[in-house]
Amino acid sequence: MRRIYFLIPTRHLAEIIIEELENQAVPHTHLHVVASMDQPLDGLPEANIWQRTELAHGLEWGTGIGGTAGLLGGLLTVAFPPGGIILGGGALLIGAAAGAGVGAAMLGLMKGHEHNHQLDDFKYEIEHGELLLMVDLPKSDVERISESILRHHPEAHIKVSEPR
């Protein structure tokens, strides 16, 4: 999946573009609008915490780092058992699962309050009244959808994100 970013100067134009995208079989759940605090988004598909923050990124990293740390802790516990207790492979699995859960929770909590850095490029325009429409599309549809929107609405500006 790729994310296309459209900077749109007015709410009315955003509504038109969203309708056109839905007519081109883009699911409503793949459309996300970000605007300044003083601009109401009633009726528009407002971006949620997954699009506005680094929460997903934090959960990914937390699971990986925590799982690795838990696995290493499990290995140490098996190699040097406490009080002569005999431990098997279950200790490794439990350590990895517990570490992944704790890591995901910790980094998820931290990153859930950090804004999405991919939106930094659009901060000035959003603060000055433009709307940012994020559209999630399969890689094969990016060029077709982008050209279609820009052909009908040259006043919209576009940027395509690279996957992380």
C-alpha positions, 0 to 999 in steps of 0.5 A: 500500500502507498499513501497519497497526500493531496493538499486541497485549498477548500472544503468544497473541493475536498468533498468533490474529490472524496466523492470522485475517489469513492466513485473510482472504488476507493473505500471510504476507510482508505480516506483520511482528512487532516485540517486545522483545529478551527476547521470543522470536518463534519461529514468528511472522513477525519484522520484518526490516531493511526494516521495522525500519530506514530502509534503504529510505528511504535507498536511495530518497534516495541514488539520487535525490541521487546520480543528480542529482549524477552527472548534473551532474558528467557535464554539467560533464565534457561542457561542459569536457572534460579534455585535449581529449577529445570526450565525448558523451551517454554521459558523462551516462548514466555519470555519472548511473548512477555517482552513483545507485549511489554515492549509494544505497550511501552513504545505504543504509549510513547509514540501514541502521543507523538505526531506523525512526522510524515505530516511535517511537510504539510504543517504550514498549509494546514495551519493556513486553512488547507485540508490534507487528504490522505488516500491509501491505495495499492501500489498499482492504483497510485498513478491512475488515481493521482492522474485522474484527480490532478486532471480534474483538479489541478489546484490540488497538490500531490505527494506519494509516500514511500513505505517505511 
